[in-house]
Amino acid sequence: MAYLINGNGFSPVLAQDDADFYAGLVGVGGMLDIGGKMAATVVNATTIRLTDGVYVDGEGRRVQIRAGGHEDFTIPTGSEGVTTVYGIGWHIYVDGSSNELVEAYVASSWPSSTGTLRDGYTDTYIKLYEVTQTGFTIASVTPAFTVVAGYGTHASALAAVTAAVNALSYQPGDSVSGYAAAGGYVTGSGKEVLFNIPMLRKPIGPAVTSITVSNFSARMRQNGKYIFGSASARASVASDHITVMFNGLGILLSVKSDAAYTGAANNDTAGVDFSATLTFG
């Protein structure tokens, strides 16, 4: 049977309902990125204090030290010349009345969790820190958990990655200007030259659907002579005489003339050197 868990006609919301929701959001156990994140402070030689924070285990059970609160963990008094590593954290268990509870837990040999809360019974042990005790002194307190970043952190990271990826290719709105040379051929009764633009410095991004050409000027050679422009200068071509054919294999340019190019042999090869600005849309 399906239930509208957060509808006003449903009661009560069970702990398992709440846990399933958090398990689906968090995915794996970890400390939520809020509050003090149960930061550890050494109070004295046998006491570690954790500040406020929220930990969600892999089954969605939420252990929380409320804002402004703390939890103290006591480890045994050390011995001269002896180094011991303790784990400190939480023990989630079910008592004799089937209540699911949590308690602070300290152990030099950290136990394994048994069963699952979904199965109705569990002893779950969540290690938060490893505390190294050398003699009578706490030498170090090392986190054993990971912080689960919130949506805002993930969104910012994704935006940064997307921007970095986009920077590797041309995107709509980008422009590039430069000079290049290419081989093509004369067609259209000597009035049209077709050639591919050579490979660009960056690939064209998948979001680009059109390319326009401006500031185009060229020199065209065929059979040892210039059919457009001259040895000393390239000649300009109006944008309305240029057609861009953009597809997955490259950028093909058609440059047309109102009259046949001077001395051009139709359906024969031609070399083109040109300068232009490409704008991606």
N, C-alpha and C positions, 0 to 999 in steps of 0.2 A: 504494500500500500504506500502511496506517495503522500508526503506531508508538506504543507507550506510552513517551514520551520519558523520563519520570522513574521508569519501572519498573525493578526490579532485574534483569530479563531482557534489557534493551536496552543496547547499548554500541556505539560511543561516542556521546555527545551532541555533535552538531556545533555549531560557532559559529553557523551559520545557524539552528539550532533555538533556541538561546538568544536570538539577535537577533529572531527572529519573535515570541517571547514578550514581549520588552521593547517592540517596536514596537506590539504590540497593546495593551499597558498604557499606554504614554506617548502614543501617537497621533501626536504631533509632536515634533520635536527640542527638547530643553531640558535645563537643569540640574536634577538631582533635589534636593529639599529636605532635604539631609542633609550633615553635616560642614561644612566651611568654604565649600562651594559655589564652590571655585576662586577665592576672593577674591584680588584683585590688590594687591600692595604694590610701590611704587617702591623698589628697592634702591639704585640709583645712576643716573647720567645715561643709561645704556645698558641697564639690567637691570630687568625686571619679574618679580616672583616670584609664582607662583600657589600657593595653599595647597591642601589636600586637597579632594576633591569627586568627584562622579560626573556625567558628561554622557552623555546618550543621544541619538543622532541619530535622524532620521526613519525609518531602516531598522532601528533597534534595536541598533546597534553601541554598546557601552558603553565610554567612555574614562574611566579612573579614576586619580586620584592618591590613593594609599592614605593612610589616617589617619596623621597625623604626618609625611607626606612633603610634597614641594613640587616644582615645576618652574620653572626659570628660562628666560626668553625674553630674548634679546639683540637690541637694535635697533642700527642703524648709528649711529656718532657724528654728531651734528648739525653744521650749518654756521651761522656767524654770520649773523643776519638772515633765515634760511630756516625756514619752517614746513612740516613734513611730517606726514602722518597715516599711521600704520602699523596694520595689522591683525595681531593675534596670536591664535593658536589652534592647531587640530590639522589635520594632513594625514593622512587615512586612505588607504592605498594597498596595492596588491598587488605584491610584489617578483617577481623572476625565477623564484623557486621556488614561486610561487603562495601565498606566505604573506601574510595580511592583517595589516598593521602600522600603527602610528601614530607620528607624530613631531611635535615642536613646530615651528610654522611662523610665520614673520614675513614680511610683504610690504606694500609701500606701495600696490600694486595687487592687490586680492584676487581670486584666480582663481575661475572657476566650476567647480562639480563636474561630472564627466563620468561617464556610465554609472551603474550601480547594482551593489551587491555581489551582489544576487540574479542579475544577468546574468553574474556571474563575474569582472567587472573593474570597477574604479572608481578615481577620484581624487576623494575627497570632502574638501572644505575647510570646516572649522567655525570661523568667526570668533567668538572669545570677547570680545575687547576691541578698541576703537579707541584708539590711543595717539597723542596730539597732542604732537609735539616742536617746540618753538620754540627755534631756535638750538641751544644745547648742553643745553637743559633739557627735561625731560618736563613739559609743562604740565598734561596731564589724561589720565586713563585711564577710559574710558567703557564700561560693559558693553554687549555686543551680543547677549546671550542672554536668554532668559526662564527663570524658575524654575518648574518643573513641581511644583505643590503635590501633596502626598501625600493619601491617602484621608482621614486625620484632618482635614486642613485643609478638604477639600471637604465632609466630613460636617458639620463645624461651621458652614461657610458655608451649607449647605443647611438645617440646623436653624434658623439665624438668619433665613433668608428665609422658611421655613415659618412660623415664629413671627410674623414681620411680616405675612405674608399672612393668617394666622388672626386676627390682631388687628383686621383690617379687617372681619371678619364675626363673627356670633355662633356659638360652638362649643358642643358638648355640655358641660354643666356651667355654662355662663354663665347669668346672670339679669339682668333689667332691670325696673326699677319706674318707674312714671310715671302721668301723667294724659293723657287724650285724649278726643276727641269724634268720633262717627261716625254715619252714617245707616244705618238698617236697616229691618226690617219685622216686623210681628207675625204669627204663624202658630200652628198647633196649637190652634185654638179659643181663641185669646187667651192661651194659657199659655206661649208661647215667643216670644222676640225673637232674631232672627238679625241679625248685623252683622259687617262686616269690620273688623279692627284696622287703623288707618291705617299707612302706611309707617313702619318703625322707623328709628332713627338709623343703623343698620348693616344690611347684608343678612344673611340667614340662611345660614350655611355649609352646604355639601353634606353634611357629616357629621351634621347634625341630622336626626333621624328622628321626634322627638316634641316637643310643647310642653305644659306644664302651667300652669294659672292658679291663683294664690292671692291672698289679700288683696284680693278683688274687691268693689268697691262701685260703685253706679251710680245715676244719675237718668235716667228715660226720659220723653220728652215725645211727645205725639201730639195733633194737632188742638187746640193751644192749652192743653193741660192736662197735668199729671203723671200718668202711669199707674204710676210706681214712683219712690220717693223723693219729695223735696219741693224747693221753692225754696231752702230753708236747708240741706239736707243730702242726701248720697247714702246709699242704703240698702245694707247688706251682702248678699252672696249666698254661700251655702255652696258649696264646691268641687264637691260631688257634684251640684249643679244646673247645672254648666257643662260643656259639651262643646266641645273644640277640634277643628276640622277643618282640618288643615294640609296644604296641597298646594303645587304649584309656582307657583300664581297668587296665593297670599296665605294669611292666617289668618282663618278664619271662626269666630266664636263663637256658640254657642247658649246662651242664658240662660233657664232654665225656671223656672216658678213652679208650686207645687202647685195653686193655683187661678188662674183667669183674672186677668190684670193689671187693676187697677181702671179701669173705663171704657174698656178697650182695644177698638179696632175691629180685628177679625181681618182678615188679608190687606191691611193698610194700612201705610203707612210710619210710622216712628218714629225720633226722634232719641235718641241715647244719649251721655251723657258719663260717664266712668268712670275709676277708678284701679285698678291691678292690678299684680301681679308676674308676669312670664313667666319660666319656667325651661325652658331648652332641654336636650333629652336626645338 
